[in-house]
Amino acid sequence: MPLLGKLERIEDLRSIWQHEAYDFSRWLAEEENISILSETIGIDITLQETESKVGTFNVDLYAFESETNRKIVIENQLEDTDHDHLGKIITYASGKGAEVIIWIVKRARDEHKQAIEWLNQHTDEKIGFFLIEIELWKIDNSLPAPKFNLVESPNNWAKAMKSNDALAETKRLQLEFWESFCEYAFSKPEFSKNFSQRKSRPQHWYNLSVGSSQCHIGLTVNTTKKLLGVEIYIPDNKELFEKFNTKKVEIESNFKTKLVWRTASKASRILIQENGDIKDDRDHWPKFFEWYCEIALKMKIIIRDIMSSI
């Protein structure tokens, strides 16, 4: 008989994440974890910043939807739902002008399920409220694994998502594009020596680690605007961004065009873009891949030089 492990639920979420803002929000903000949430609700979430200001308050995560640029607010609660947090998500949505509102909780009370259902029924069809329960599971002595359960969502959201052939086609195209990129890029000795391959996902970005949690290189594709992008992404370190900024002229001399320098209250980006239509110009995919590799390798050298001077 095969040996099987025992599946066990971890009831005390705070045994893993002690603090919602300092522990859970930072965990959720990591690429692989925000991707799990994206898959749960069926939209690509691109993080803008954590602890984003809304008047005198802070929303846990502020983001946008990749293809439409709709604003997203995410509020986390490692306890049962309460009236205080229900009021917060409405306040944050109003303050940020958000159209997608996500409330992640340990357990959703019936009265708050009904409240979110009511909000979805009585708000504009462009507005969507999501109520999600977070669970942790392990097998014997394994590491805990998260599981998001969708409790409430906008009316007919799932049906609309499944029937939206254009969106489904975009997802398939993104996945095929990044899989083809990996096949191309990681067959190149210089590229594979500098970067580790990650799993390709049906989303508009593919991140490359540079060996530091302070920043990474992001490859992006915008199928709507037909743009490719490579960026140095700094999630929350204004001092590091200023280090790059002091070398702005020297950094831009490595490229044939000026870079876009963007900074918000938390995240900062140093971005270069190129025209590229991955849908109707498949014959040029190798050319796009070559451009990604060239720019990413240059950025890796720039990052190495800046980090070594700190």
Contacts in CASP RR format, 6 or more apart in sequence:
PFRMAT RR
TARGET T0000
AUTHOR 0000-0000-0000
METHOD contacts of the structure
MODEL  1
MPLLGKLERIEDLRSIWQHEAYDFSRWLAEEENISILSETIGIDITLQET
ESKVGTFNVDLYAFESETNRKIVIENQLEDTDHDHLGKIITYASGKGAEV
IIWIVKRARDEHKQAIEWLNQHTDEKIGFFLIEIELWKIDNSLPAPKFNL
VESPNNWAKAMKSNDALAETKRLQLEFWESFCEYAFSKPEFSKNFSQRKS
RPQHWYNLSVGSSQCHIGLTVNTTKKLLGVEIYIPDNKELFEKFNTKKVE
IESNFKTKLVWRTASKASRILIQENGDIKDDRDHWPKFFEWYCEIALKMK
IIIRDIMSSI
5 139 0 8 1.000
5 140 0 8 1.000
6 139 0 8 1.000
6 140 0 8 1.000
7 137 0 8 1.000
7 138 0 8 1.000
7 139 0 8 1.000
8 137 0 8 1.000
8 138 0 8 1.000
8 139 0 8 1.000
8 140 0 8 1.000
9 135 0 8 1.000
9 136 0 8 1.000
9 137 0 8 1.000
10 16 0 8 1.000
10 136 0 8 1.000
10 137 0 8 1.000
10 138 0 8 1.000
10 144 0 8 1.000
13 24 0 8 1.000
13 78 0 8 1.000
13 106 0 8 1.000
13 134 0 8 1.000
13 136 0 8 1.000
14 78 0 8 1.000
16 23 0 8 1.000
16 136 0 8 1.000
16 144 0 8 1.000
17 23 0 8 1.000
17 24 0 8 1.000
17 27 0 8 1.000
17 78 0 8 1.000
20 60 0 8 1.000
20 76 0 8 1.000
20 77 0 8 1.000
20 78 0 8 1.000
21 50 0 8 1.000
21 51 0 8 1.000
21 58 0 8 1.000
21 60 0 8 1.000
21 76 0 8 1.000
24 76 0 8 1.000
24 78 0 8 1.000
25 50 0 8 1.000
25 51 0 8 1.000
25 60 0 8 1.000
25 61 0 8 1.000
25 76 0 8 1.000
26 50 0 8 1.000
27 33 0 8 1.000
28 34 0 8 1.000
28 37 0 8 1.000
28 61 0 8 1.000
28 74 0 8 1.000
28 76 0 8 1.000
28 104 0 8 1.000
29 47 0 8 1.000
29 50 0 8 1.000
29 61 0 8 1.000
29 235 0 8 1.000
31 207 0 8 1.000
33 146 0 8 1.000
34 45 0 8 1.000
34 47 0 8 1.000
34 63 0 8 1.000
35 201 0 8 1.000
35 203 0 8 1.000
36 146 0 8 1.000
36 148 0 8 1.000
37 45 0 8 1.000
37 74 0 8 1.000
37 102 0 8 1.000
37 104 0 8 1.000
37 132 0 8 1.000
37 148 0 8 1.000
38 44 0 8 1.000
38 45 0 8 1.000
38 203 0 8 1.000
40 132 0 8 1.000
40 148 0 8 1.000
40 150 0 8 1.000
41 102 0 8 1.000
41 130 0 8 1.000
41 132 0 8 1.000
41 150 0 8 1.000
41 153 0 8 1.000
42 161 0 8 1.000
43 65 0 8 1.000
43 66 0 8 1.000
43 100 0 8 1.000
43 161 0 8 1.000
44 65 0 8 1.000
44 66 0 8 1.000
44 67 0 8 1.000
44 203 0 8 1.000
44 204 0 8 1.000
45 63 0 8 1.000
45 64 0 8 1.000
45 65 0 8 1.000
45 66 0 8 1.000
45 72 0 8 1.000
46 63 0 8 1.000
46 64 0 8 1.000
46 65 0 8 1.000
46 66 0 8 1.000
46 204 0 8 1.000
46 205 0 8 1.000
47 61 0 8 1.000
47 62 0 8 1.000
47 63 0 8 1.000
47 235 0 8 1.000
47 267 0 8 1.000
48 62 0 8 1.000
48 63 0 8 1.000
48 64 0 8 1.000
48 264 0 8 1.000
48 266 0 8 1.000
48 267 0 8 1.000
49 61 0 8 1.000
49 62 0 8 1.000
49 236 0 8 1.000
49 264 0 8 1.000
49 265 0 8 1.000
49 266 0 8 1.000
49 267 0 8 1.000
50 60 0 8 1.000
50 61 0 8 1.000
50 62 0 8 1.000
50 235 0 8 1.000
50 236 0 8 1.000
50 266 0 8 1.000
51 58 0 8 1.000
51 59 0 8 1.000
51 60 0 8 1.000
51 266 0 8 1.000
52 58 0 8 1.000
52 59 0 8 1.000
52 61 0 8 1.000
52 62 0 8 1.000
52 96 0 8 1.000
52 265 0 8 1.000
52 266 0 8 1.000
53 265 0 8 1.000
54 91 0 8 1.000
54 92 0 8 1.000
54 95 0 8 1.000
54 96 0 8 1.000
55 95 0 8 1.000
57 88 0 8 1.000
57 91 0 8 1.000
57 92 0 8 1.000
59 73 0 8 1.000
59 74 0 8 1.000
59 75 0 8 1.000
59 88 0 8 1.000
59 92 0 8 1.000
59 96 0 8 1.000
60 74 0 8 1.000
60 75 0 8 1.000
60 76 0 8 1.000
61 72 0 8 1.000
61 73 0 8 1.000
61 74 0 8 1.000
61 76 0 8 1.000
62 71 0 8 1.000
62 72 0 8 1.000
62 73 0 8 1.000
62 74 0 8 1.000
62 96 0 8 1.000
63 71 0 8 1.000
63 72 0 8 1.000
63 73 0 8 1.000
63 74 0 8 1.000
64 70 0 8 1.000
64 71 0 8 1.000
64 72 0 8 1.000
65 72 0 8 1.000
65 100 0 8 1.000
66 203 0 8 1.000
66 204 0 8 1.000
66 205 0 8 1.000
67 167 0 8 1.000
67 170 0 8 1.000
67 204 0 8 1.000
67 223 0 8 1.000
67 224 0 8 1.000
70 98 0 8 1.000
70 99 0 8 1.000
70 100 0 8 1.000
70 126 0 8 1.000
71 96 0 8 1.000
71 97 0 8 1.000
71 98 0 8 1.000
71 99 0 8 1.000
71 100 0 8 1.000
72 98 0 8 1.000
72 99 0 8 1.000
72 100 0 8 1.000
72 101 0 8 1.000
72 102 0 8 1.000
73 89 0 8 1.000
73 92 0 8 1.000
73 93 0 8 1.000
73 96 0 8 1.000
73 98 0 8 1.000
73 100 0 8 1.000
73 101 0 8 1.000
73 102 0 8 1.000
74 102 0 8 1.000
74 103 0 8 1.000
74 104 0 8 1.000
75 85 0 8 1.000
75 88 0 8 1.000
75 89 0 8 1.000
75 92 0 8 1.000
75 101 0 8 1.000
75 102 0 8 1.000
75 103 0 8 1.000
75 104 0 8 1.000
76 104 0 8 1.000
76 105 0 8 1.000
77 85 0 8 1.000
77 103 0 8 1.000
77 104 0 8 1.000
77 105 0 8 1.000
77 106 0 8 1.000
78 105 0 8 1.000
78 106 0 8 1.000
78 134 0 8 1.000
79 105 0 8 1.000
79 106 0 8 1.000
79 107 0 8 1.000
80 105 0 8 1.000
80 106 0 8 1.000
80 107 0 8 1.000
80 108 0 8 1.000
80 109 0 8 1.000
81 103 0 8 1.000
81 105 0 8 1.000
81 107 0 8 1.000
81 108 0 8 1.000
81 109 0 8 1.000
81 112 0 8 1.000
81 131 0 8 1.000
82 109 0 8 1.000
82 112 0 8 1.000
85 103 0 8 1.000
85 105 0 8 1.000
86 103 0 8 1.000
86 112 0 8 1.000
86 115 0 8 1.000
89 101 0 8 1.000
89 103 0 8 1.000
89 129 0 8 1.000
90 101 0 8 1.000
90 119 0 8 1.000
92 98 0 8 1.000
92 101 0 8 1.000
93 101 0 8 1.000
93 127 0 8 1.000
99 126 0 8 1.000
99 127 0 8 1.000
99 128 0 8 1.000
100 127 0 8 1.000
100 128 0 8 1.000
100 130 0 8 1.000
101 127 0 8 1.000
101 128 0 8 1.000
101 129 0 8 1.000
101 130 0 8 1.000
102 130 0 8 1.000
102 132 0 8 1.000
103 116 0 8 1.000
103 129 0 8 1.000
103 130 0 8 1.000
103 131 0 8 1.000
103 132 0 8 1.000
104 132 0 8 1.000
104 133 0 8 1.000
104 134 0 8 1.000
104 148 0 8 1.000
105 131 0 8 1.000
105 132 0 8 1.000
105 133 0 8 1.000
105 134 0 8 1.000
106 133 0 8 1.000
106 134 0 8 1.000
107 133 0 8 1.000
108 131 0 8 1.000
108 133 0 8 1.000
108 151 0 8 1.000
108 152 0 8 1.000
112 131 0 8 1.000
113 131 0 8 1.000
113 151 0 8 1.000
113 152 0 8 1.000
116 129 0 8 1.000
116 130 0 8 1.000
116 131 0 8 1.000
116 151 0 8 1.000
116 152 0 8 1.000
117 152 0 8 1.000
119 127 0 8 1.000
119 129 0 8 1.000
120 127 0 8 1.000
120 128 0 8 1.000
120 129 0 8 1.000
120 152 0 8 1.000
120 153 0 8 1.000
120 154 0 8 1.000
120 155 0 8 1.000
121 155 0 8 1.000
123 129 0 8 1.000
127 154 0 8 1.000
128 153 0 8 1.000
128 154 0 8 1.000
128 157 0 8 1.000
129 152 0 8 1.000
129 153 0 8 1.000
129 154 0 8 1.000
130 150 0 8 1.000
130 152 0 8 1.000
130 153 0 8 1.000
130 154 0 8 1.000
131 150 0 8 1.000
131 151 0 8 1.000
131 152 0 8 1.000
131 153 0 8 1.000
132 148 0 8 1.000
132 149 0 8 1.000
132 150 0 8 1.000
132 151 0 8 1.000
133 148 0 8 1.000
133 149 0 8 1.000
133 151 0 8 1.000
134 146 0 8 1.000
134 147 0 8 1.000
134 148 0 8 1.000
134 149 0 8 1.000
135 146 0 8 1.000
135 147 0 8 1.000
135 148 0 8 1.000
135 149 0 8 1.000
136 144 0 8 1.000
136 145 0 8 1.000
136 146 0 8 1.000
136 147 0 8 1.000
137 144 0 8 1.000
137 145 0 8 1.000
137 147 0 8 1.000
138 144 0 8 1.000
138 145 0 8 1.000
161 167 0 8 1.000
162 168 0 8 1.000
170 223 0 8 1.000
171 202 0 8 1.000
172 202 0 8 1.000
173 223 0 8 1.000
173 278 0 8 1.000
173 279 0 8 1.000
174 201 0 8 1.000
174 202 0 8 1.000
174 203 0 8 1.000
174 204 0 8 1.000
174 221 0 8 1.000
174 223 0 8 1.000
175 200 0 8 1.000
175 201 0 8 1.000
175 202 0 8 1.000
177 221 0 8 1.000
177 278 0 8 1.000
177 285 0 8 1.000
178 200 0 8 1.000
178 201 0 8 1.000
178 206 0 8 1.000
179 200 0 8 1.000
180 285 0 8 1.000
180 289 0 8 1.000
181 200 0 8 1.000
181 206 0 8 1.000
181 219 0 8 1.000
181 285 0 8 1.000
181 288 0 8 1.000
181 289 0 8 1.000
181 292 0 8 1.000
182 197 0 8 1.000
182 200 0 8 1.000
182 206 0 8 1.000
184 285 0 8 1.000
184 286 0 8 1.000
184 289 0 8 1.000
184 293 0 8 1.000
185 191 0 8 1.000
185 192 0 8 1.000
185 195 0 8 1.000
185 289 0 8 1.000
185 292 0 8 1.000
185 293 0 8 1.000
186 192 0 8 1.000
186 195 0 8 1.000
186 197 0 8 1.000
188 293 0 8 1.000
190 297 0 8 1.000
191 293 0 8 1.000
191 296 0 8 1.000
191 297 0 8 1.000
194 297 0 8 1.000
194 300 0 8 1.000
195 208 0 8 1.000
195 209 0 8 1.000
195 296 0 8 1.000
195 300 0 8 1.000
196 209 0 8 1.000
198 206 0 8 1.000
198 207 0 8 1.000
198 208 0 8 1.000
198 209 0 8 1.000
200 206 0 8 1.000
204 220 0 8 1.000
204 221 0 8 1.000
204 222 0 8 1.000
204 223 0 8 1.000
205 218 0 8 1.000
205 219 0 8 1.000
205 220 0 8 1.000
205 221 0 8 1.000
206 218 0 8 1.000
206 219 0 8 1.000
207 216 0 8 1.000
207 217 0 8 1.000
207 218 0 8 1.000
207 219 0 8 1.000
207 233 0 8 1.000
208 216 0 8 1.000
208 217 0 8 1.000
208 218 0 8 1.000
208 219 0 8 1.000
208 296 0 8 1.000
208 300 0 8 1.000
209 216 0 8 1.000
210 216 0 8 1.000
210 217 0 8 1.000
210 300 0 8 1.000
210 303 0 8 1.000
210 304 0 8 1.000
212 303 0 8 1.000
212 307 0 8 1.000
214 234 0 8 1.000
214 235 0 8 1.000
214 237 0 8 1.000
214 240 0 8 1.000
214 307 0 8 1.000
215 232 0 8 1.000
215 233 0 8 1.000
215 234 0 8 1.000
215 235 0 8 1.000
215 237 0 8 1.000
215 240 0 8 1.000
215 303 0 8 1.000
216 232 0 8 1.000
216 233 0 8 1.000
217 230 0 8 1.000
217 231 0 8 1.000
217 232 0 8 1.000
217 233 0 8 1.000
217 296 0 8 1.000
217 299 0 8 1.000
217 300 0 8 1.000
217 303 0 8 1.000
218 229 0 8 1.000
218 230 0 8 1.000
218 231 0 8 1.000
218 232 0 8 1.000
218 233 0 8 1.000
219 228 0 8 1.000
219 229 0 8 1.000
219 230 0 8 1.000
219 292 0 8 1.000
219 296 0 8 1.000
220 227 0 8 1.000
220 228 0 8 1.000
220 229 0 8 1.000
220 230 0 8 1.000
220 231 0 8 1.000
221 227 0 8 1.000
221 228 0 8 1.000
221 229 0 8 1.000
221 278 0 8 1.000
222 228 0 8 1.000
222 229 0 8 1.000
223 277 0 8 1.000
223 278 0 8 1.000
223 279 0 8 1.000
226 275 0 8 1.000
226 276 0 8 1.000
226 277 0 8 1.000
227 273 0 8 1.000
227 274 0 8 1.000
227 275 0 8 1.000
227 276 0 8 1.000
228 273 0 8 1.000
228 274 0 8 1.000
228 275 0 8 1.000
228 276 0 8 1.000
228 278 0 8 1.000
228 288 0 8 1.000
228 291 0 8 1.000
228 292 0 8 1.000
229 271 0 8 1.000
229 272 0 8 1.000
229 273 0 8 1.000
229 274 0 8 1.000
229 295 0 8 1.000
230 271 0 8 1.000
230 272 0 8 1.000
230 292 0 8 1.000
230 295 0 8 1.000
230 296 0 8 1.000
230 299 0 8 1.000
231 269 0 8 1.000
231 270 0 8 1.000
231 271 0 8 1.000
231 272 0 8 1.000
232 244 0 8 1.000
232 269 0 8 1.000
232 270 0 8 1.000
232 271 0 8 1.000
232 299 0 8 1.000
232 302 0 8 1.000
232 303 0 8 1.000
233 267 0 8 1.000
233 268 0 8 1.000
233 269 0 8 1.000
234 240 0 8 1.000
234 241 0 8 1.000
234 244 0 8 1.000
234 267 0 8 1.000
234 268 0 8 1.000
234 269 0 8 1.000
235 266 0 8 1.000
235 267 0 8 1.000
236 266 0 8 1.000
236 267 0 8 1.000
237 268 0 8 1.000
238 263 0 8 1.000
238 268 0 8 1.000
240 268 0 8 1.000
240 306 0 8 1.000
240 310 0 8 1.000
241 263 0 8 1.000
241 268 0 8 1.000
241 270 0 8 1.000
243 306 0 8 1.000
243 309 0 8 1.000
243 310 0 8 1.000
244 251 0 8 1.000
244 270 0 8 1.000
244 302 0 8 1.000
244 306 0 8 1.000
245 261 0 8 1.000
247 302 0 8 1.000
247 306 0 8 1.000
248 261 0 8 1.000
251 259 0 8 1.000
251 270 0 8 1.000
251 302 0 8 1.000
252 258 0 8 1.000
252 259 0 8 1.000
254 298 0 8 1.000
254 302 0 8 1.000
255 272 0 8 1.000
255 295 0 8 1.000
255 298 0 8 1.000
257 272 0 8 1.000
259 270 0 8 1.000
259 271 0 8 1.000
259 272 0 8 1.000
260 269 0 8 1.000
260 270 0 8 1.000
260 271 0 8 1.000
260 272 0 8 1.000
260 273 0 8 1.000
261 269 0 8 1.000
261 270 0 8 1.000
261 271 0 8 1.000
262 268 0 8 1.000
262 269 0 8 1.000
262 270 0 8 1.000
262 271 0 8 1.000
263 269 0 8 1.000
272 295 0 8 1.000
274 288 0 8 1.000
274 291 0 8 1.000
276 284 0 8 1.000
276 288 0 8 1.000
278 285 0 8 1.000
278 288 0 8 1.000
END
